[in-house]
Amino acid sequence: MEGVHSKQVLDLMIVTQYFDMMSQIGSSSKSNAVFLNHSPASLTELSASVNRGFLSAVSPPSMGR
C-alpha cells in the first residue's frame, strides 16, 4: 500500500492483537485482567510497552550491565 508507513502497519497489528487477546481473556470465566487506558493518546505508549515486552522476551539476559 502506498502512503502507509511500516510503523503504522506494525502499530495497528499490535493494537489489533492486544484487543483480540483481551477478547479471549474476557470470554473465560476463570481469568483475571488489568485494564489499561485505551484513549487515542495512550495508544502510542501502549504500543511501545507491548514492543518492549516482546523485545525483552526474545533478548538474552544482560550480564551485569
Secondary structure, 3 states (H helix, E strand, C coil): CCCCCHHHHHHHHHHHHHHHHHHHHHHCCCCCCCCCCCCHHHHHHHHHHHHHHHHHHHCCCCCCC
